[in-house]
Amino acid sequence: MSQQDLINSIVREVLAELGNGGSAAAPSKAVASGKLDHTKDYPLAKLHPELVKTPSGKSLEDITLEDVLNGKIGPNDIRITAQTLEYQAQIGESVGRPQFAANLRRAAEMTRVPDERILEMYNALRPNRSTKAELLAIADELESKFDAQICAGFVREAADVYERRDVLRKD
């Protein structure tokens, strides 16, 4: 599938979920207080589209198939933000899915890391690709440069597990 086909597919899916741009409900008390609840706030795109913004600041209404086809909407205009993932995590917690919420928060951290660096880290995390010191340096980078505490903890844990399983690169 080409990038253009992928973008067209994503835009069609978003527009279908919006149901032809229905009106937004008034924000619930949970939204005002900072915690979302599945009974009043889900699905977010339908009930609170004003909360969903792209990294470039576009709203869901700003993303149209016409603008995608004309090149006015680019890849950064359709990426999810850390804030939207946090909203979804709150909804996950409200239905008793703390693991799902934790995964969304970890994903939110990753939105701050450039794609190219994520791929480099992914390759470094493959068995026998890195030393323990290199993995710990990645964890430090995640914490200090990208404020990704959860992800840094996973990389540190991986370094310890790789050491126990003898799958660290040997120089």
Secondary structure, DSSP 4 states (H G I P E B T S, - for coil): --HHHHHHHHHHHHHHHHTTTPPPPPPPHHHHHT---HHHH-SHHHH-GGG-B-TTS-BGGG--HHHHHTTSS-GGGS---HHHHHHHHHHHHHTT-HHHHHHHHHHHHHTTS-HHHHHHHHHHTSTTSS-HHHHHHHHHHHHHHH--HHHHHHHHHHHHHHHHHT-SPP-
